[in-house]
C-alpha cells in the first residue's frame, strides 16, 4: 500500500517496510526527474540521426506531421531550417544550447538544468541567455538551475534579478 502525505515543501513516504518506503520515494524521484530538461555542452544527441529526429525523438507523431520551424516556440528560439540542416559537429555552443532548450520546452519540462555552459559563451551571449532566462521564468513559469564552477559568475549573479 502506497501512502504519501504531501504538502508543498514536505512529503512523507510510507511503506510497511523501509524498502517499500524507499521504493515509493524512488517512484516520486523518477516522476520529478521526467520534468527536468538537462542542457549541457555535450548533449545526448544520436550522431547518425538528423537534428530534427534528435529533437523529436520520443514525441508523438503530431510533431512529425508539421514543420517544427513553424512552431511559435521555434520562432522564439530562432530554430531555423538552416540550423536544423547543420551537422552536429558543426554546431556552435549557442546552437547546442538553443536546440536542447527547444526540446526541453517542447516536452513541457518545468525545470531546466543548465550544466556549466556559461564558460563557453561570450559576454554578449551570456547576457542574451540571461535575458532569455528572465523571459522564460515569467512566461513559462519555469525553474532554472544553473550548475557552474565559475565563482565569479556566482558573485555577479547575486546582483542580477532573475
C-alpha positions in Angstrom: 0.0 0.0 0.0 1.4 3.4 -1.0 0.8 6.3 1.3 2.2 9.7 0.6 1.5 12.7 2.8 2.3 15.8 0.8 2.4 19.5 1.3 4.2 21.9 -0.9 7.6 21.6 0.8 7.2 18.5 2.9 6.5 14.9 1.9 6.3 11.7 3.9 6.7 8.3 2.1 5.2 5.4 4.0 5.9 1.7 3.5 5.3 -1.3 5.7 9.0 -1.8 5.4 11.7 0.7 4.9 12.4 -0.9 1.5 8.8 -0.1 0.4 9.0 3.5 1.6 12.3 3.8 -0.3 10.6 2.3 -3.4 7.7 4.9 -3.1 10.3 7.6 -2.8 12.2 6.3 -5.9 9.0 6.4 -7.9 8.5 10.0 -6.9 12.1 10.9 -7.9 11.5 9.3 -11.3 8.4 11.3 -11.8 10.2 14.5 -10.8 13.2 13.7 -13.0 10.9 13.3 -16.0 10.1 17.0 -15.6 13.7 18.1 -15.8 15.3 19.3 -19.1 19.0 18.9 -19.0 21.1 21.2 -21.1 24.8 20.8 -21.5 27.6 21.4 -24.0 27.7 17.6 -24.6 24.0 16.8 -25.5 22.9 13.2 -25.7 22.1 13.5 -29.4 22.4 10.4 -31.5 25.1 11.3 -34.1 23.6 9.3 -37.1 20.2 10.9 -36.7 19.3 14.3 -38.1 18.9 17.2 -35.7 15.2 17.2 -36.3 14.9 13.5 -35.5 17.0 14.0 -32.4 14.8 16.9 -31.2 11.5 14.9 -31.8 12.6 11.6 -30.5 10.0 10.3 -28.0 7.3 12.7 -29.1 4.0 11.8 -30.7 3.7 11.8 -34.4 1.8 15.1 -34.3 5.1 17.0 -34.3 6.5 14.9 -37.2 3.5 15.9 -39.4 4.2 19.6 -39.1 7.2 21.6 -39.9 8.8 22.3 -36.5 10.3 25.6 -37.6 6.7 26.9 -38.0 6.0 26.4 -34.3 5.9 29.7 -32.3 8.4 28.3 -29.9 10.8 27.6 -32.8 10.5 31.1 -34.0 11.0 32.5 -30.5 14.3 30.5 -30.1 15.5 31.1 -33.6 15.2 27.4 -34.7 15.5 27.6 -38.4 15.9 25.2 -41.3 19.5 26.4 -41.8 20.2 25.4 -38.1 18.4 22.1 -38.4 20.3 21.1 -41.6 23.7 21.6 -39.9 25.8 18.6 -38.9 26.1 18.0 -35.1 29.9 18.6 -35.2 29.4 22.0 -36.8 27.1 23.4 -34.2 28.3 26.3 -32.0 27.8 26.3 -28.2 24.9 28.7 -28.6 23.2 26.5 -31.2 23.6 23.4 -29.0 22.0 25.3 -26.1 19.2 26.6 -28.4 18.3 23.1 -29.6 18.3 21.5 -26.2 16.3 24.3 -24.8 13.8 24.0 -27.6 13.5 20.2 -26.9 13.0 20.8 -23.2 10.3 23.4 -23.7 8.6 21.2 -26.4 8.5 18.5 -23.8 6.9 20.9 -21.3 9.8 20.5 -18.8 9.1 22.8 -15.9 12.6 22.5 -14.5 15.6 23.3 -16.7 19.1 22.3 -15.5 22.0 24.1 -17.4 25.3 22.2 -16.7 28.3 24.5 -16.8 27.5 26.0 -20.2 28.4 29.6 -19.3 32.2 29.2 -19.7 31.7 28.5 -23.4 29.8 31.7 -24.1 31.0 35.2 -24.8 29.8 38.1 -22.6 27.1 39.2 -25.1 25.9 35.6 -25.4 25.7 35.3 -21.7 23.7 38.5 -21.5 21.3 37.2 -24.2 20.9 33.9 -22.3 20.1 35.6 -19.0 17.6 37.8 -20.7 16.0 34.7 -22.2 16.0 33.1 -18.7 14.0 36.1 -17.4 11.5 35.8 -20.2 11.1 32.1 -19.7 10.7 32.4 -16.0 7.9 35.0 -16.5 6.1 33.4 -19.5 6.5 29.7 -18.9 6.6 29.5 -15.0 9.9 27.6 -15.1 12.5 26.8 -12.5 16.0 27.2 -13.9 19.1 25.6 -12.2 22.5 26.7 -13.4 25.4 24.4 -12.4 28.7 26.1 -12.6 32.3 26.0 -11.5 32.7 29.7 -12.1 32.8 31.5 -8.7 32.9 35.0 -10.4 29.7 34.2 -12.2 28.0 33.3 -8.9 29.2 36.6 -7.4 28.0 38.5 -10.4 24.6 36.8 -10.5 23.9 37.8 -6.9 23.5 41.3 -8.3 21.1 40.3 -11.1 17.3 39.9 -10.5 16.3 36.7 -12.2 
